[in-house]
Amino acid sequence: MLGPWRPLLLLLLLPLHCAGDAEDPGGAGVLRDQLRAAAALCRRYWALLGCQVGSRPCDEDQTQGWSLPLLGQQYLDILSTWYCRFGDCCDTGDCRISNDLSGLESDLQGQVHGQPLARDLVLRSVKSFLELDQPDKALGLSFHGGSGTGKNFVARIMADNLFRDGLRSDCVQMFIATLHFPHPKYVDQYQERLTDQIQKTQDRCPQTLFIFDEAEKLHPDLLEVLQPQLKRRVPETQRTKPWRTFYLFLSNLGGSAINEVVLNLLKAGKSREDITADQLEHPLKAEIMESTESSFGHSSIVKENLIDCFVPFLPLEYHHVRLCARDVFLSQELPYTEAALDEIAKMMVYVPKEEKLFSSQGCKSISQRITYFIES
C-alpha cells in the first residue's frame, strides 16, 4: 500500500537509530560489532543525504564511491522538499527571506479594505528599498491612524511576504511598548536589551524586520537607541550580502487629524481613492509633533526626518466593516448571508455624532461580534 513511498519512509527512519553507537543487549561481541557497523553506515548515509539535498558542503570522503541507491530522482525531489521545510536549503541567499513582492501586492489589494493610500505607500517604499544594492540606512515606516484601521494587519502582511515564517521568523522581532518596556525606571536595562536583540537579529539574518507597536508609548531614550540605524551612513563594502533592516512604528497618534481631513474631503465630494499623501502629511506630522502626551514626536528620529514615510490609515466606513466581517466568516469557514453582514456592521459605533460615517473601532472586535451573533 505504501508503494513508491516505501524507500522514502525507510530512509526517514534511519536517523532514529543514528544517535550513537548501538549497545550490545546480549553481550555477544559479534552482535556488538555488527550493530556498530550498522550505526556507522547509517550516519554516513544520512550525512550524504543531508549534503546532497541540504545546504552544507559534502566532504570528498563522504561522497567518494557513494550514491543514494534507494532513491530515484522523483523520490529524491520529494525528500528534498520535505527536508527543506526544516532547514535552510537555498541555491543562494538566506532561505528565511522570501521578498515576495507579487504576494505583498496581492495581499494588500485583496485583504486590506479602505486603505488605498496606505497600500500604495507601503508597496512603493518596500519595493524601492529592496531594489537598492547596498542600502545606506534602515527603512523606517511609521503607521498612523485610529484603532482597528489595519496597521497591525499590514505589518503582518509585510512579514508574511518578506520572510518565509512571517512573524515567527527569527529575522523578525515585534515589541509592544506597554508589554516589553512597561516601567520607565528600568529604561537603562531596556536600552541594553533592545540594543542586544537588534544586534543579534542582524547577525543572524542579512535582512531583518523590527516592529514597534504602541510606538507613541515608547520611552524617548529607547527611541534614541534606534537613531544610528535610521541615519544614513557609508555602506560597508566588506559585506558579502546587502544589509537590510525594516523598522515599523505603529501608533494611534495622528488619528484625529487624519479623521478630520478625510471627513472634510468626503463632505466636499472627494472619494477616499482621491486622497493624497500631501493632503494628510502636514496635519498628521503637526499632531504627532505637538502632542504633549507622547514623546514620539519630540524624538530625534522624527525631528531629524529619519523616518522615511509616515503612512496614514484612513477611518473605515460601514461598507468596509462589512468586508471585514465577510473575511472573518471566510477565514473560519462559516456560512454567512448579506443580511448577517449588515447586522454585524450595525453593531459597531459610528462617529462623528452627527454624520455617523466612520467606525469608531475600525474593524477591531469584529470576531467577537460574529461569535456573539452566531451564539445568540
C-alpha positions as CSV (number, residue, x, y, z in Angstrom):
1,M,0.0,0.0,0.0
2,L,3.0,2.4,0.6
3,G,4.1,1.9,-3.0
4,P,6.7,4.4,-4.0
5,W,6.9,5.9,-0.5
6,R,8.4,2.7,1.0
7,P,12.1,3.7,0.2
8,L,11.4,7.3,1.4
9,L,9.9,6.1,4.7
10,L,12.7,3.7,5.2
11,L,15.3,6.4,4.8
12,L,13.5,8.8,7.1
13,L,13.5,6.2,9.8
14,L,17.3,5.8,9.7
15,P,18.2,8.8,11.8
16,L,16.2,7.4,14.7
17,H,18.9,4.8,15.2
18,C,21.9,7.0,14.5
19,A,22.3,8.9,17.7
20,G,25.3,6.9,18.8
21,D,26.9,3.5,18.8
22,A,24.4,0.8,19.4
23,E,24.7,-1.1,22.7
24,D,25.1,-4.8,22.9
25,P,21.9,-6.1,24.6
26,G,23.2,-9.6,25.0
27,G,27.0,-9.0,25.4
28,A,27.8,-11.0,22.2
29,G,30.9,-9.5,20.6
30,V,29.8,-10.4,17.1
31,L,26.4,-8.7,17.5
32,R,28.1,-5.7,19.0
33,D,30.4,-5.2,16.1
34,Q,27.5,-5.7,13.6
35,L,25.4,-3.1,15.4
36,R,28.2,-0.6,15.5
37,A,28.9,-1.1,11.8
38,A,25.3,-0.6,11.0
39,A,25.2,2.6,13.1
40,A,28.3,3.9,11.3
41,L,26.8,3.1,7.9
42,C,23.6,4.8,8.9
43,R,25.4,8.0,10.0
44,R,27.4,8.2,6.8
45,Y,24.3,7.6,4.7
46,W,22.3,10.3,6.5
47,A,25.3,12.8,6.2
48,L,25.4,12.1,2.4
49,L,21.6,12.7,2.2
50,G,22.0,16.0,4.1
51,C,24.7,17.4,1.9
52,Q,23.0,16.4,-1.3
53,V,19.6,17.8,-0.6
54,G,20.6,20.4,2.0
55,S,22.9,23.4,2.0
56,R,26.0,22.0,3.8
57,P,29.0,21.0,1.7
58,C,29.8,17.4,1.0
59,D,33.3,16.2,2.1
60,E,35.2,14.2,-0.5
61,D,35.4,11.2,1.7
62,Q,31.6,11.4,2.2
63,T,30.8,11.1,-1.5
64,Q,33.6,9.0,-2.9
65,G,32.0,5.9,-4.3
66,W,28.7,6.7,-2.7
67,S,25.2,7.5,-4.1
68,L,21.7,7.2,-2.9
69,P,20.7,3.8,-4.4
70,L,17.4,3.7,-2.6
71,L,16.0,6.8,-4.2
72,G,15.3,7.6,-7.8
73,Q,15.2,11.3,-8.9
74,Q,11.4,11.5,-8.2
75,Y,11.8,10.3,-4.6
76,L,14.9,12.5,-4.1
77,D,12.9,15.6,-5.1
78,I,10.1,14.6,-2.7
79,L,12.6,14.1,0.1
80,S,14.4,17.3,-0.7
81,T,11.2,19.3,-0.4
82,W,10.4,17.7,2.9
83,Y,14.0,18.2,4.2
84,C,14.0,21.9,3.3
85,R,10.9,22.6,5.3
86,F,13.1,22.2,8.4
87,G,16.4,23.5,7.1
88,D,17.7,26.4,5.1
89,C,18.1,24.8,1.6
90,C,18.8,27.5,-0.9
91,D,20.9,27.7,-4.1
92,T,21.8,31.3,-3.0
93,G,20.9,33.7,-0.2
94,D,19.1,33.1,3.0
95,C,16.0,30.8,2.8
96,R,14.4,32.6,5.7
97,I,13.9,35.6,3.4
98,S,11.3,35.4,0.6
99,N,10.7,39.0,-0.5
100,D,7.6,38.1,-2.5
101,L,6.6,41.5,-3.9
102,S,3.9,40.0,-6.0
103,G,2.4,38.3,-3.0
104,L,2.7,41.6,-1.0
105,E,0.8,43.5,-3.7
106,S,-1.8,40.8,-4.0
107,D,-2.4,40.6,-0.2
108,L,-2.5,44.4,0.2
109,Q,-5.0,44.7,-2.6
110,G,-7.2,41.7,-1.7
111,Q,-7.2,41.8,2.1
112,V,-6.7,45.4,3.2
113,H,-10.0,47.3,2.9
114,G,-10.4,51.1,2.6
115,Q,-6.7,51.9,2.6
116,P,-5.7,52.7,-1.0
117,L,-3.2,55.3,0.2
118,A,-1.5,53.0,2.8
119,R,-1.4,50.2,0.3
120,D,0.4,52.3,-2.3
121,L,2.8,53.9,0.1
122,V,3.9,50.6,1.7
123,L,4.3,48.8,-1.6
124,R,6.3,51.6,-3.2
125,S,8.5,52.0,-0.2
126,V,9.3,48.3,0.2
127,K,9.9,47.8,-3.5
128,S,12.2,50.7,-3.8
129,F,14.2,49.6,-0.7
130,L,14.6,46.1,-1.9
131,E,15.9,47.3,-5.3
132,L,18.9,49.0,-3.6
133,D,22.1,47.0,-4.0
134,Q,23.6,48.3,-0.7
135,P,21.2,50.4,1.4
136,D,22.9,53.2,3.4
137,K,20.2,53.2,6.1
138,A,17.4,51.2,7.5
139,L,13.9,51.8,6.1
140,G,11.7,53.5,8.6
141,L,7.9,53.4,8.1
142,S,5.5,54.9,10.7
143,F,1.9,53.7,10.5
144,H,-0.7,56.2,12.0
145,G,-4.4,56.0,12.3
146,G,-7.3,55.1,14.6
147,S,-7.8,51.8,16.3
148,G,-8.7,48.9,14.0
149,T,-7.8,50.6,10.7
150,G,-5.3,47.9,9.7
151,K,-1.9,49.0,11.0
152,N,-1.1,45.6,12.7
153,F,-2.7,43.7,9.8
154,V,-0.4,45.4,7.2
155,A,2.6,44.8,9.4
156,R,1.8,41.1,9.5
157,I,1.2,41.0,5.7
158,M,4.7,42.6,5.2
159,A,6.3,40.0,7.5
160,D,4.4,37.1,5.7
161,N,5.7,38.2,2.3
162,L,9.2,39.3,3.2
163,F,10.1,36.3,5.4
164,R,9.4,32.6,5.0
165,D,8.0,32.2,8.5
166,G,6.3,35.6,8.8
167,L,6.1,36.9,12.4
168,R,7.5,33.7,13.7
169,S,10.8,34.2,11.7
170,D,14.0,34.5,13.7
171,C,14.6,37.5,11.4
172,V,11.6,39.4,12.8
173,Q,11.2,41.0,16.2
174,M,8.0,42.6,17.4
175,F,7.8,44.8,20.5
176,I,4.7,46.1,22.3
177,A,5.6,49.2,24.3
178,T,3.4,48.5,27.3
179,L,4.3,44.8,27.3
180,H,8.1,44.8,26.7
181,F,9.0,48.2,28.1
182,P,6.4,48.8,30.8
183,H,8.4,50.6,33.6
184,P,10.2,53.9,32.9
185,K,12.6,53.2,35.9
186,Y,14.1,50.3,34.0
187,V,14.8,52.2,30.8
188,D,18.6,51.6,31.1
189,Q,18.0,47.9,31.1
190,Y,15.5,48.1,28.3
191,Q,18.1,50.1,26.2
192,E,20.7,47.5,26.7
193,R,18.4,44.6,26.0
194,L,16.9,46.2,22.9
195,T,20.4,47.1,21.5
196,D,21.5,43.5,22.1
197,Q,18.4,42.0,20.4
198,I,18.8,44.2,17.4
199,Q,22.5,43.3,17.0
200,K,21.9,39.5,17.5
201,T,19.0,39.5,15.0
202,Q,21.1,41.4,12.4
203,D,24.0,39.0,13.0
204,R,21.6,36.0,12.2
205,C,20.0,37.5,9.1
206,P,21.1,39.7,6.3
207,Q,17.5,41.1,6.3
208,T,15.6,42.0,9.4
209,L,12.2,43.5,10.4
210,F,11.6,45.2,13.8
211,I,8.0,46.2,14.7
212,F,7.2,48.6,17.5
213,D,3.5,48.6,18.4
214,E,2.1,51.4,20.5
215,A,5.1,53.4,19.4
216,E,3.7,56.6,21.0
217,K,4.2,55.0,24.4
218,L,7.9,54.2,23.9
219,H,10.3,56.0,26.3
220,P,12.3,58.7,24.4
221,D,15.6,57.0,25.4
222,L,14.5,53.8,23.7
223,L,13.8,55.7,20.5
224,E,17.3,57.2,20.6
225,V,18.7,53.6,20.5
226,L,17.3,53.4,17.0
227,Q,18.8,56.6,15.7
228,P,22.1,55.1,14.4
229,Q,20.1,52.5,12.5
230,L,17.9,55.1,10.8
231,K,20.7,57.6,9.9
232,R,22.4,57.5,6.6
233,R,25.9,56.0,6.7
234,V,28.6,54.8,4.3
235,P,27.7,51.3,3.2
236,E,30.0,48.6,4.5
237,T,31.8,47.4,1.4
238,Q,33.2,44.4,3.1
239,R,29.7,42.8,3.5
240,T,29.1,39.9,1.2
241,K,25.3,40.3,1.4
242,P,23.3,43.5,1.4
243,W,22.4,44.9,4.9
244,R,18.7,45.5,5.1
245,T,16.6,46.4,8.1
246,F,13.0,47.5,8.2
247,Y,11.6,49.5,11.1
248,L,7.8,49.7,11.5
249,F,6.3,52.1,14.1
250,L,2.6,51.5,14.8
251,S,0.7,54.2,16.5
252,N,-2.8,55.7,17.1
253,L,-1.2,59.1,17.3
254,G,-2.4,61.4,14.5
255,G,-5.7,59.5,14.1
256,S,-7.7,62.6,15.0
257,A,-6.0,64.8,12.3
258,I,-6.4,62.1,9.7
259,N,-10.1,61.7,10.5
260,E,-10.8,65.4,10.3
261,V,-9.1,65.8,6.9
262,V,-10.8,62.8,5.5
263,L,-14.2,63.9,6.8
264,N,-13.8,67.3,5.2
265,L,-12.7,65.9,1.9
266,L,-15.6,63.4,1.7
267,K,-18.0,66.2,2.5
268,A,-16.5,68.1,-0.4
269,G,-17.4,65.3,-2.7
270,K,-14.0,63.6,-2.9
271,S,-13.6,59.8,-2.8
272,R,-11.1,58.2,-0.5
273,E,-9.2,56.9,-3.6
274,D,-8.6,60.6,-4.5
275,I,-7.0,61.5,-1.1
276,T,-3.2,62.0,-1.5
277,A,-0.4,61.8,1.0
278,D,0.3,65.5,0.5
279,Q,-3.2,66.4,1.8
280,L,-2.5,64.4,5.0
281,E,1.2,64.9,5.6
282,H,1.2,68.3,7.3
283,P,-1.8,67.8,9.7
284,L,-0.5,64.3,10.6
285,K,3.0,65.5,11.4
286,A,1.7,68.5,13.2
287,E,-0.4,66.4,15.6
288,I,2.5,64.0,16.1
289,M,5.0,66.7,17.0
290,E,2.6,68.8,19.1
291,S,1.4,66.0,21.2
292,T,2.0,66.6,24.9
293,E,1.0,63.0,25.9
294,S,3.7,61.3,23.8
295,S,7.5,61.8,23.3
296,F,7.4,60.1,19.9
297,G,7.1,63.4,18.0
298,H,9.9,65.0,20.1
299,S,12.4,62.2,19.4
300,S,15.4,62.7,17.2
301,I,14.1,60.1,14.7
302,V,11.2,62.4,14.0
303,K,12.8,65.8,14.3
304,E,15.7,64.8,12.1
305,N,13.5,63.3,9.5
306,L,14.9,59.8,9.9
307,I,11.6,58.1,9.2
308,D,11.2,57.6,5.5
309,C,7.5,57.6,5.3
310,F,4.6,58.4,7.6
311,V,1.8,56.2,6.4
312,P,-1.8,57.4,7.2
313,F,-4.5,54.8,7.8
314,L,-7.9,56.3,6.9
315,P,-11.0,55.8,9.1
316,L,-13.2,52.9,7.9
317,E,-16.8,53.2,6.8
318,Y,-19.8,50.9,7.1
319,H,-19.1,49.0,3.8
320,H,-15.5,48.4,4.9
321,V,-16.7,46.9,8.2
322,R,-19.0,44.6,6.2
323,L,-16.0,43.4,4.2
324,C,-14.0,42.7,7.4
325,A,-17.0,40.7,8.7
326,R,-17.1,38.7,5.5
327,D,-13.4,38.0,5.7
328,V,-13.8,36.6,9.2
329,F,-16.6,34.3,8.1
330,L,-14.5,33.0,5.2
331,S,-11.4,32.5,7.4
332,Q,-13.4,30.4,9.8
333,E,-15.2,28.6,7.0
334,L,-18.5,29.7,8.3
335,P,-21.6,30.3,6.1
336,Y,-22.9,33.9,6.0
337,T,-25.6,36.0,4.4
338,E,-25.6,39.6,3.2
339,A,-28.2,40.3,6.0
340,A,-25.8,38.8,8.6
341,L,-23.0,41.1,7.4
342,D,-25.4,44.1,7.7
343,E,-26.5,43.1,11.2
344,I,-22.9,42.7,12.4
345,A,-21.8,46.0,10.8
346,K,-24.7,47.8,12.5
347,M,-23.4,46.6,15.9
348,M,-20.4,48.9,15.6
349,V,-20.4,52.5,16.9
350,Y,-20.0,55.2,14.2
351,V,-18.7,58.7,14.6
352,P,-18.9,61.8,14.4
353,K,-22.1,62.1,16.3
354,E,-23.9,63.9,13.5
355,E,-22.6,62.1,10.4
356,K,-22.0,58.6,11.9
357,L,-19.7,58.0,9.0
358,F,-16.7,56.2,10.5
359,S,-16.5,53.1,12.6
360,S,-15.0,54.3,16.0
361,Q,-13.0,51.0,16.3
362,G,-12.5,50.3,12.7
363,C,-12.7,46.5,12.2
364,K,-11.5,45.7,15.7
365,S,-13.8,43.4,17.7
366,I,-15.4,42.0,14.6
367,S,-14.5,38.4,15.5
368,Q,-16.1,38.8,19.0
369,R,-19.3,40.3,17.5
370,I,-19.5,37.4,15.0
371,T,-19.2,34.9,17.9
372,Y,-22.0,36.8,19.7
373,F,-24.1,36.9,16.6
374,I,-23.7,33.1,16.0
375,E,-24.4,32.2,19.6
376,S,-27.4,34.5,20.0
